Amino acid sequence: MPAPERKLPQALCDIIDDPEKRKKLIVYINPPYAEAASVVAAIGTGDSKTGVAKAHKTRVTYRKAIGAATNELSAQFMARIYHEIPMCTLALFSKLKFVCGQNFAQFRKFLNAEYKAGFVVRANTFDNVAGQFPIAFTVWDLNGAAFPKYIDVDVPENGGTKRFWVPLSRSINKWIVSFNKTVVNTIGYLTNPGPDFLHINQPYLTSIKGMRHIHYYAFDFKNLIPGCVYFSVRLCIEQTWLNDRDQFLYPNGGWETDTEFQHDCLMFTLFHGQNRVSAAAGVNHWIPFTEKEVSPKEKFQSNFMSGFLKGRQFSPEARAVMDAGRELWKYYHGKTKTNRTVSVNASFYDIRAHFQGRKESGTMNAASTDEIYNALIKTLRDAARALAKKIEPKVYEYGFLR
């Protein structure tokens, strides 16, 4: 790109113009982490933060060179240093989105830098920072041949190392939409938020579309399995401060022939707390049991899911989840046989809400006053955690995570 006019002190310009002095120059920065867009703005439902990132001329100067990365002030700092003080060494505290963020692909092509060393710490070890995410101190030789494919950083907290990958393949969200091309007779929706652990609480199943997200995966009778795979690989691994920026990717084809993995994901999805399908929003097609198994007071409106499960082979871990869920359904229908105000078509979400109740704010309570229910749901959650551990290695094997 054409070099903009320098506006640096003359003494610094003298160093820059001397190749030998320039190679010895180390620039240290602690740039602000602010972005031009909030989380909701990034998904099209909010507004940019006034005066952040977009208010600077540096953004206009480097927008063509680094693309969407200009929304981040730290990227503007780095781009200007790289362009105006070539061949120096850059040391900085920063988030690691410029390494592993999907929106920084153009920035990484622009920045020919060799990674030298670095470490990461929890963000909340800094004053006035409350987040649970990694902040890195990294050192870069700006005379590198090309941006690396990954960086390994020390983790003083546990004495180990952590590898942060550049996302060389497309995101998991590009993969899942390929199964949504010919949807008919929708039976539910799945939100597809940003493909990293930062958004771990945002993927959920729902009976109807809301307004929070632009992208929804629509389930029908034919594309159930891919949606459950997406849901499971995004939620089976717990978020930590260290994996907060890890990216979920477009997988290889190994999952397509692994029916046990598919069925594990199906069972994980049916009994996960982020499954918010509700009979209050229409016909509930997600009841995994027949009337004979759980003895409701009348027939279900839909037997789709129990029919879909019939004849399939499940792993011991998946069967343990199914068995624990069956006991919970049986208890619910046994307690509500004479109650005409509760739904016979209750979903897992509805059953939890029935026993746990809600606060004045509408949020579901964490526990119930019914100790039998508490014991049943604990057994179910323990079995679901064991199933999640079984699914986890396949997440890496099939390339959903690196």
N, C-alpha and C positions, 0 to 999 in steps of 0.2 A: 504494500500500500504506500502511497506518497507520504513522505515524512512531513508532519506538521511543523510549524515554526516552533523552535525551542523557546521556552520561557523559563530557563533554568539560570541560577546564578553563574556569573562568568567564571568563577573559580572552579565550579563543577564542570562547566563546559570545557575548560582547559584540560581537566582530567579525562573527560570522555574522548577528547580529540587525540589523546596520547594512548595508543594501543597497549603499551606496557603498563601504564598506570591504571588503565581501565580494567585490565584483567585482575588487578589486585583490589579493586573496589568491591566492598561488601555493602549492600543496601539492606538495612533492617527496617521492617515495617510491622506495625500492629494495626491493620486496617479495620474499619468498622465492618460489621457483619450484615448491615441493613440491606434490604432488597427493595426494588421498585414495587413489587406486588406482594400482597398478603396471601395466605393460603387460599382464601376464598376467591381472591382475584385470579389466582392461577387456574382455577377451574371455571372461571367465567361468571361468577356470581358476586364479585366484590369489586372494590375500587383500589387503584394504586395508592400507596402511601404518599401523601403530599410531600414534595421536596426531597424525596429519597431516591438516589441513583439517577433518576431522569432529569434532575435539575442541573446536572453538571455538563459542561461543554465536552469533557472527556468522553462522555457517552456518545455524543454525536460524532466525535472524531474517530472512534474505534468501533462504531456499531457495525459497519460493513465487515470489519476484520474478525470480530469475535461474536457477532450475532447476539443471541439471547443472553449471553453472559454479561452484557452491559447492564442488565438489571441488578447486578450485584456490585456494590461499591468496591469490594476487595478485588474483583476481576478487573475493574477499571484501573485501580492502582497498579496491578501486576502488568497489565497491557502497556501502560504508559512507561513504566520502568524498563520493560523489555525492549520497547521501541526506541526510547530516548536515551537510555543508558546501556547500549548493547555490550555484551560480553562480560557484564559484571556478575557477581554472585548475589542472589536474593535469599534472604532469610526472613521468614514471616510466621506469625501466629494466624491461623485461619481455620474455618470449617474446611471440609474436604470435598465439597461439591465440585470444585474445579477439577478434581481427580475422577470422581465416580458419578457425577451428575449427568443425566441424559441431555440436559440443555447446554452442556459445556463442550459438545463435540467440536464445534467450530473453533472455540477458544483453544482447545488442545492442539488443533492443527496449526493454529497461529503461533503458539508458544513452543519454540524449539528449545527445550530445557532438559538438562540432565539432573535427575534426582540424586542427591548426595547422602542425606541422612535425615532422620526426624524421629519424633516421639509424639504420642497422643496422651491427653489427660481429659478427665471429665470436665464438661463445660462449667458446671457449678462450683469448680474449685477457684474460678475467677470471681472477683467482686462484682456484685450486681448482675450476675448471670444465674438463672435458675434452671436452665434446661439440662436434660439428661442426654447429651450427645457429645461426640468427640471433638475436641479442639486440638489441632496439630501444630507443632513447631517444626517446620521443614526447611531444608536448605537446598537451593537449586543453582546450578551453573547455567546461566542464560546463554551460553555458547554451545549448548547441546545440539545433537543432530536431529532429534525428534522427541516428542513427549513419550515417556515410557508407557508400557502396557499395564504396569501396576507399580505400587510402591510398598515397601515393607517398613513399618515404623515400630519402634520400641514402645512397650506399654509398661511404664514403671510401676503401675498399680499392681500388676500380677507377675512382673518379671519376665513376660513373654514378648511376642511380637504379633502384629496384626497386618495382614495384607489387604490393601485397598485396590480393587481392580478398576481399570478403565472399562466401561461397558462397551465391548466391541460388537455385541449383537443387539438386536432390537429388544424392546421391553416386553414383559409378559402381557401388557395390555394390547400390544400389537398382535400377539398370538391369540388371545381369547376372542377378539372381535371377529376372527375368521370363522368362528362357529355360530355367528349370529346373523348370517346372510339370508336365511330362508325360514325365519321363525313364524310359526302359526300356533294358535291356541296357547298363548302364554300362561304359564302356571306360577310365575314369580320372577323377581328381578334380583340382580346382584350388582352392587356398586363396584366400579373399577377406578379407585383413586390412584394417586401417584404411586409408582411401583417401587417403594422402598419401605423399610421398617418404620420410618417416621410416621407413615400413614396406617399403622397396623390396626388402629381402632376404627378405621373407616370402611373396610370391606364388610358388608353385611347383606343378608338375604332379606327381602321385603316382598310383601304381597302386591304393592302398588308403587309406582315411581313417585319419588319426592322431588323437591326442587334443589337439593343441596349439591348434587353432582350432575355434570353434563353426561357422563358416560355410565350407562347401565347395560348389563348383560341380561338379555331376556331368555328365561328358561322356557322350553317347550318339552314335549314328550321325547324328542329326538336328540337334544343336545345337553341332556342332564349331566352326563359324566364329565365332559370338559369343564363345565361350570363348577362342579364339585372339586375337581382337581385344582383349578385356580384358587378357589376358596381355601382349600386345605393347605396348599403349599405356602400361601401367604400368612396363615394363622397357626400353623403347627409348631413354629419355632418362636420362642419368647423373644420379645424385644429387649435389648440391653443398651446401655449407653454406647457400647463399642460397635454394635452392628447397626446402629441407627441409620446409617447412610448406605448400607448394602442394598444393591439393586436386584429386583426380580426380573429375570430375562426370558426371552423367547427360547423354549426348551428344544432339546433334540427329540428324535422320534421314539426313544426308548419306552416312554410311558404308554404308547399306543398299544403295545402287545402285553403289557403287564396288567392283567386283569385283577390280580390280587391288590396291587397298588390302587387301581381305579376303585375297587370296592371298599378299600380302607378309606379312601377320600370321601366316598359316598356316605359311609357310616359316620365319619368325622363331621361332615357337614350337617347331617340330620340332627345331631345332638350337640351342636356347638352353641354357645351363648349368643353369637352374632347371627344366628338364624332367627330372624324376627318375623317370619311368616306368621300371619294371624288370621284366624277364622273370622275376626271382626271385619276384615277387609274384603271378604268374599269367600268363595269355595276354597277350602284348604285341601290341596292335593298332596300334602307332605306328611300324611299320617302313615307311619311305617308298619302299622299292625292291622290285622283283621279284627272284625268284631268278635270272632271266636276267641282270639288271644286275650282281649282286654275287657270283654263283657260290658260294653256301654249300654245305656238305657234304650237306645234306638240305633238304627243303621247310620253309618257315615254317609255324607254327601258324595265323597270320592274315595275310591279304593285304588287309585292310580299307584301310589307309592308302594303299598303292600304287594300289589301285583307286579310292580317293577322289580321288587326284591326277591320274589318267589323263584326258587330254583337256582339262585346264584350261590356260589361258594365263597365263604368268608373266612378270613384268618381268625385264629383264636382271639386275638386282641379285638377285632371288629365284632365278633360274636359276644364278647364280654360287654361291650358297649350296648349292643342290641338287647342283651338279656337284662341289663340294668335299666335300660329305657322302658322295657316291657313292664317291669315291676312298678315303675313310676306311673305309667299310663293306667295300669290296673288299679293302683291306689287312688288315682284321681277319679276314675269312673266309679269305684266303689264308694268314695266319699260323696259323690254328687248325683247318685242315682235318683234321689228324691228332690233334687234342687232344680227347679224348672228355669232358673235365671241364668244358669251357666251353659256353655255350649258343649254339645256332645262331640263336636268336630274340632275340639281344642287342639292347637299346635303345641309344640314344646315350649314356645314362648308364652302361649296362653296359660299353660299349666303352671309354669314358673310364676307368672303374674298372679294367678289365682291363690297360690299358697303363700307367696312372699308379700303380696300387697304393694302399695305404692305410697310414696311420700306426697306431701301436698304439692310439691313441684311436678309430680307425675313420674319421677324416677322410681324404678323398681327397687324395693328394699333388698338388702344383701342377703337376708336370711328370713326364715319363717318362724312363727311361734309353734308350728306343728313339728314336733321332734321326729316323728316317723318320716315325714317328707324330708327333713334335713338329712336324715341318715340315707334315704334313697338317693337324693341328689348328690350327696358326697360320694357314694359308691359309683354313680354314673360319671362324675367328674374325674374320679381316680382312674376309671377305666378309659376315659377319653384321653387323659394325659399319657397313659401307657400306649394308646394307639398313636398319638401324636409323635411319640419317640420312635415308633416303628416307621412312620411315614418320613421322618426327618432325613435319614440318609439318602432316600430316593430323590429328595429335592435337589441334592447336589449331583447325584448320579445322572439325572435327566436334564441337568443344566438350568434349572430354574434359578439357582444361585451358584456363584462360583466360590 
